[in-house]
């Protein structure tokens, strides 16, 4: 493998790479439907705080939103402001909503709604109506299934899967959970739950769960290795096709052209497909040698065949810039560049070479 490289077409590939990473990052984000712009004022209820105070204080915003939701909900609604530690040590503030007497208590993260209110696009009343509707849909979609889970190993073991995350950025989260080191990353275990015909949820396995289930980490590892491939089969797609809206899995017999995306068939937490080395070997055989691996997000990585000389610093700079500006903070996998070397059958981090 060469450590110092040039590009056949100048900096063109890096402009293309920057564009591709940006597109993939934007596609990974979940956008909520925007209601028409509104400059209406709250007329049906007197606000506890002035509009200016609410726009400057997120807690005031949640307080006013809670009151409006309680007025619009047909039952007795309970709300609580919470701060939750998410992936990559990102803390998110939101509201836990619960109907009196019910076990359903989803959390709604409302930073985007706060911005809409500050910009004057939607009023407190309009936002509350939308959140109340979402809460009703959560109940209708049998969110209660989390409460009804049979938390026994015999019923769970076929649904334990892997998720690949950044190890350094999740030190706090990993203190209370079993995990496996993978390069400079971490494989955590999760219990995949079917919520409805169209929806799935996951519960991360913590140390306390292992104690309750009376199982070893080796049992988790064996289950996750087998189940991840079965429940979320790894898939490779040609980047050119994805950018055109064509999602046809790459087959080993097909000739390699340009960049490819490794994910899984669901497109969720697909970066964990890196653990299946047979897919890396297949791609190496088809491309005629080693290839670079660029972490697009926790959902996918990009394969770049080593068929031309490239500058590792530029590759790393492109990945780092996109992570900082285009990828949601909770979905960043790594700023590093990786390389699969077929001669040694090894997957390596090239951080030391690209810094």
C-alpha positions as CSV (number, residue, x, y, z in Angstrom):
1,X,0.0,0.0,0.0
2,X,1.4,3.4,-0.9
3,X,1.5,6.1,1.8
4,X,2.1,9.1,-0.5
5,X,-0.1,9.6,-3.5
6,X,-1.3,11.9,-6.3
7,X,-4.6,12.1,-8.1
8,X,-4.9,11.5,-11.8
9,X,-7.3,14.4,-12.3
10,X,-5.9,17.0,-10.0
11,X,-8.2,17.9,-7.1
12,X,-11.4,16.9,-9.0
13,X,-11.9,13.7,-7.0
14,X,-11.9,15.7,-3.8
15,X,-14.5,18.1,-5.0
16,X,-16.5,15.1,-6.0
17,X,-15.9,13.4,-2.7
18,X,-16.9,16.5,-0.8
19,X,-20.2,16.6,-2.8
20,X,-20.9,12.9,-2.3
21,X,-20.3,13.1,1.5
22,X,-22.5,16.1,1.7
23,X,-25.3,14.4,-0.2
24,X,-25.1,11.3,1.9
25,X,-25.1,13.3,5.1
26,X,-28.2,15.3,4.1
27,X,-30.0,12.1,3.0
28,X,-29.3,10.6,6.4
29,X,-31.1,13.3,8.3
30,X,-34.8,13.1,9.2
31,X,-36.8,16.1,8.3
32,X,-40.2,16.9,9.8
33,X,-43.0,18.3,7.6
34,X,-43.1,22.1,7.8
35,X,-46.4,23.9,8.3
36,X,-47.1,27.1,6.4
37,X,-45.4,30.2,7.8
38,X,-47.5,32.0,10.4
39,X,-47.2,35.3,12.2
40,X,-50.2,34.8,14.3
41,X,-50.0,35.6,18.0
42,X,-51.3,33.5,20.8
43,X,-54.8,34.7,21.4
44,X,-56.6,31.9,23.2
45,X,-54.4,31.7,26.2
46,X,-52.4,34.3,28.1
47,X,-48.7,33.4,28.1
48,X,-46.9,33.3,31.4
49,X,-43.8,34.9,29.8
50,X,-43.4,37.5,27.2
51,X,-42.7,36.4,23.7
52,X,-39.3,37.8,23.9
53,X,-38.5,35.9,27.1
54,X,-39.7,32.6,25.5
55,X,-37.6,33.2,22.4
56,X,-34.5,33.6,24.6
57,X,-35.1,30.7,27.0
58,X,-35.7,27.1,25.9
59,X,-37.1,26.1,29.3
60,X,-39.7,28.9,29.1
61,X,-40.6,27.6,25.6
62,X,-41.1,24.1,26.9
63,X,-43.2,25.4,29.8
64,X,-45.5,27.3,27.5
65,X,-45.7,24.4,25.0
66,X,-46.6,22.0,27.8
67,X,-49.5,24.2,28.9
68,X,-50.8,24.5,25.4
69,X,-50.6,20.7,24.8
70,X,-52.5,20.0,28.0
71,X,-55.2,22.3,26.9
72,X,-55.5,20.6,23.5
73,X,-55.3,17.0,24.7
74,X,-58.5,15.3,25.4
75,X,-57.2,13.3,28.4
76,X,-55.0,14.3,31.4
77,X,-51.5,14.9,30.1
78,X,-48.4,14.9,32.2
79,X,-45.1,16.4,30.8
80,X,-41.6,16.6,32.2
81,X,-38.5,18.4,30.9
82,X,-35.5,16.0,30.6
83,X,-31.9,16.1,29.4
84,X,-30.8,12.9,27.7
85,X,-27.3,11.7,26.9
86,X,-27.2,10.5,23.2
87,X,-24.6,9.1,20.9
88,X,-21.2,10.9,20.9
89,X,-21.9,12.4,24.3
90,X,-24.4,14.8,22.8
91,X,-27.0,16.0,25.3
92,X,-30.5,16.8,24.1
93,X,-33.3,18.5,26.0
94,X,-36.9,17.5,25.4
95,X,-40.2,16.7,26.9
96,X,-41.4,13.4,28.2
97,X,-45.2,13.0,27.6
98,X,-47.4,10.6,29.4
99,X,-51.2,10.3,29.8
100,X,-52.3,9.7,33.3
101,X,-52.7,5.9,34.0
102,X,-50.8,4.9,30.8
103,X,-47.3,3.4,30.6
104,X,-46.6,5.1,27.3
105,X,-44.0,7.9,27.8
106,X,-42.2,8.9,24.6
107,X,-39.6,11.8,24.6
108,X,-39.9,14.6,22.1
109,X,-36.8,16.6,21.2
110,X,-38.0,20.1,20.2
111,X,-34.9,22.1,19.2
112,X,-36.2,22.5,15.7
113,X,-39.7,23.6,16.9
114,X,-38.0,26.1,19.1
115,X,-36.2,27.6,16.1
116,X,-39.5,27.7,14.2
117,X,-41.1,29.6,17.0
118,X,-38.2,32.1,17.3
119,X,-38.4,32.7,13.5
120,X,-42.1,33.4,13.7
121,X,-43.0,30.5,11.4
122,X,-45.3,28.8,13.9
123,X,-47.0,29.8,17.1
124,X,-47.0,27.9,20.4
125,X,-50.5,26.7,19.8
126,X,-49.7,25.4,16.3
127,X,-46.6,23.6,17.5
128,X,-48.5,22.1,20.4
129,X,-51.2,20.7,18.1
130,X,-48.6,19.0,16.0
131,X,-46.8,17.4,19.0
132,X,-50.1,16.2,20.5
133,X,-51.0,14.5,17.2
134,X,-47.5,12.8,17.2
135,X,-48.1,11.7,20.7
136,X,-51.4,10.1,19.7
137,X,-49.8,8.3,16.8
138,X,-47.1,6.9,19.1
139,X,-49.8,5.4,21.2
140,X,-51.6,4.1,18.2
141,X,-48.4,2.5,16.9
142,X,-48.3,0.3,20.0
143,X,-45.4,2.1,21.8
144,X,-46.6,0.0,24.8
145,X,-44.8,-3.0,23.3
146,X,-41.6,-1.8,25.1
147,X,-43.5,-2.3,28.4
148,X,-44.8,-5.7,27.4
149,X,-41.4,-7.1,26.5
150,X,-40.6,-10.5,27.9
151,X,-37.1,-9.6,29.2
152,X,-35.8,-13.2,29.2
153,X,-32.7,-14.3,27.4
154,X,-34.5,-17.2,25.6
155,X,-36.9,-14.7,24.0
156,X,-34.3,-12.0,23.4
157,X,-31.2,-13.8,22.1
158,X,-32.4,-14.0,18.5
159,X,-32.8,-10.2,18.3
160,X,-29.5,-9.0,19.7
161,X,-27.6,-6.9,17.1
162,X,-24.5,-4.7,16.8
163,X,-24.3,-1.0,16.5
164,X,-20.9,0.7,15.6
165,X,-20.1,4.0,17.4
166,X,-17.2,6.3,18.1
167,X,-15.3,5.0,21.2
168,X,-13.6,8.2,22.4
169,X,-16.8,10.3,22.0
170,X,-18.9,7.8,24.0
171,X,-16.7,7.2,27.0
172,X,-19.5,8.1,29.4
173,X,-22.0,5.8,27.7
174,X,-19.6,2.9,27.5
175,X,-18.9,3.0,31.3
176,X,-22.2,1.3,31.9
177,X,-22.5,-1.0,28.9
178,X,-20.7,-4.0,27.5
179,X,-18.9,-3.4,24.2
180,X,-16.2,-4.7,21.9
181,X,-13.2,-2.6,20.6
182,X,-13.2,-2.4,16.8
183,X,-10.2,-0.4,15.5
184,X,-10.6,3.0,17.3
185,X,-14.4,2.4,17.4
186,X,-16.8,0.4,19.6
187,X,-19.4,-2.2,18.9
188,X,-22.3,-2.0,21.3
189,X,-25.2,-4.5,21.7
190,X,-28.8,-3.6,21.2
191,X,-32.1,-5.5,21.4
192,X,-34.2,-4.9,18.3
193,X,-37.9,-4.7,18.9
194,X,-40.7,-4.7,16.3
195,X,-43.1,-1.9,17.1
196,X,-45.4,-2.4,14.1
197,X,-45.2,-3.7,10.6
198,X,-43.3,-0.6,9.4
199,X,-41.4,0.4,12.6
200,X,-38.6,-1.1,14.8
201,X,-37.1,0.2,18.0
202,X,-33.8,-0.7,19.8
203,X,-32.9,-0.9,23.4
204,X,-29.1,-0.7,24.2
205,X,-27.9,-3.6,26.4
206,X,-26.4,-2.2,29.6
207,X,-24.3,-3.9,32.4
208,X,-27.4,-4.1,34.6
209,X,-29.3,-6.0,31.8
210,X,-26.5,-8.6,31.7
211,X,-26.8,-9.1,35.4
212,X,-30.6,-9.4,35.2
213,X,-30.4,-11.8,32.3
214,X,-27.4,-13.7,33.9
215,X,-25.5,-13.9,30.7
216,X,-21.9,-13.4,29.7
217,X,-20.6,-10.9,27.1
218,X,-19.5,-13.9,25.0
219,X,-23.1,-14.9,24.7
220,X,-24.0,-11.4,23.6
221,X,-21.1,-11.4,21.1
222,X,-22.1,-14.7,19.5
223,X,-25.8,-13.6,19.2
224,X,-25.0,-10.2,17.7
225,X,-22.5,-11.6,15.2
226,X,-25.2,-14.0,13.8
227,X,-28.3,-11.9,14.2
228,X,-26.9,-8.6,12.7
229,X,-26.2,-10.4,9.4
230,X,-29.6,-12.0,9.4
231,X,-31.8,-9.1,10.6
232,X,-29.8,-6.3,8.9
233,X,-27.9,-8.0,5.9
234,X,-24.9,-6.0,4.7
235,X,-25.3,-4.5,1.3
236,X,-23.0,-2.6,-1.1
237,X,-24.4,0.0,-3.5
238,X,-22.8,2.0,-6.3
239,X,-22.6,5.6,-5.4
240,X,-23.5,6.7,-8.9
241,X,-26.7,4.7,-8.7
242,X,-27.7,6.1,-5.3
243,X,-27.2,9.7,-6.5
244,X,-29.6,8.9,-9.3
245,X,-32.1,7.3,-7.0
246,X,-31.3,3.8,-8.1
247,X,-30.8,1.4,-5.1
248,X,-29.6,-1.9,-6.7
249,X,-27.2,-4.0,-4.5
250,X,-23.7,-4.5,-6.0
251,X,-22.9,-8.1,-7.0
252,X,-19.3,-9.4,-6.8
253,X,-19.3,-10.3,-10.5
254,X,-20.0,-6.7,-11.5
255,X,-17.1,-4.5,-12.5
256,X,-16.1,-1.7,-10.1
257,X,-16.5,1.9,-11.2
258,X,-16.1,4.8,-8.8
259,X,-17.2,4.9,-5.2
260,X,-19.5,2.5,-3.3
261,X,-21.5,2.6,-0.1
262,X,-21.5,-0.2,2.5
263,X,-24.5,-0.2,4.7
264,X,-27.3,-2.7,5.4
265,X,-30.6,-3.4,3.6
266,X,-32.5,-1.1,6.1
267,X,-30.0,1.7,5.9
268,X,-30.1,2.0,9.7
269,X,-26.8,1.6,11.7
270,X,-25.3,0.1,8.6
271,X,-21.7,1.0,9.4
272,X,-21.7,-2.1,11.6
273,X,-21.5,-4.1,8.4
274,X,-17.7,-3.5,8.5
275,X,-17.4,-6.4,10.9
276,X,-18.3,-8.9,8.0
277,X,-14.9,-9.2,6.4
278,X,-16.1,-11.4,3.6
279,X,-17.8,-8.4,2.1
280,X,-14.5,-6.5,2.2
281,X,-12.7,-9.4,0.6
282,X,-15.3,-9.6,-2.2
283,X,-15.0,-5.9,-2.9
284,X,-11.2,-6.1,-2.9
285,X,-11.2,-8.9,-5.4
286,X,-13.5,-7.1,-7.7
287,X,-11.6,-3.8,-7.5
288,X,-8.3,-5.5,-8.0
289,X,-6.7,-4.5,-4.7
290,X,-7.1,-2.5,-1.5
291,X,-9.5,0.3,-0.9
292,X,-10.1,3.3,1.4
293,X,-13.0,3.4,3.8
294,X,-14.5,6.8,4.6
295,X,-17.0,6.9,7.5
296,X,-20.0,8.8,6.2
297,X,-22.1,8.2,9.4
298,X,-23.1,5.5,11.9
299,X,-25.4,4.3,9.1
300,X,-22.9,3.8,6.2
301,X,-19.3,4.0,5.0
302,X,-17.9,4.8,1.6
303,X,-15.5,2.6,-0.3
304,X,-12.9,4.3,-2.5
305,X,-10.8,1.9,-4.6
306,X,-7.1,2.4,-4.5
307,X,-6.8,2.6,-8.2
308,X,-5.2,6.1,-8.3
309,X,-2.8,8.0,-6.2
310,X,-4.5,10.1,-3.5
311,X,-3.5,12.4,-0.7
312,X,-4.5,11.0,2.7
313,X,-4.5,14.4,4.2
314,X,-7.1,15.6,1.7
315,X,-9.2,12.5,2.3
316,X,-9.1,13.0,6.0
317,X,-9.8,16.7,5.7
318,X,-12.9,16.1,3.5
319,X,-14.3,13.6,6.0
320,X,-13.6,15.9,9.0
321,X,-15.1,18.9,7.3
322,X,-18.3,17.1,6.3
323,X,-18.7,15.6,9.8
324,X,-18.4,19.1,11.3
325,X,-20.7,20.8,9.0
326,X,-23.2,18.4,7.4
327,X,-23.6,15.3,9.6
328,X,-25.9,15.4,12.7
329,X,-23.7,15.4,15.8
330,X,-25.3,12.2,17.1
331,X,-24.7,10.4,13.8
332,X,-20.9,11.1,13.3
333,X,-18.9,7.8,13.3
334,X,-15.3,9.0,12.9
335,X,-13.0,11.6,11.5
336,X,-10.5,8.9,10.5
337,X,-9.7,7.3,7.2
338,X,-9.5,3.5,7.1
339,X,-8.0,1.0,4.6
340,X,-8.6,-2.6,3.7
341,X,-5.4,-4.4,2.7
342,X,-6.2,-7.7,0.9
343,X,-2.6,-8.9,1.0
344,X,-2.7,-9.1,4.8
345,X,-6.5,-9.5,5.1
346,X,-6.5,-6.5,7.5
347,X,-8.6,-3.4,8.1
348,X,-6.5,-0.5,9.3
349,X,-6.9,3.0,10.6
350,X,-4.8,5.5,8.6
351,X,-5.1,8.3,11.1
352,X,-1.4,8.5,11.8
353,X,-0.7,8.9,8.1
354,X,-3.4,11.4,7.4
355,X,-2.8,13.9,10.3
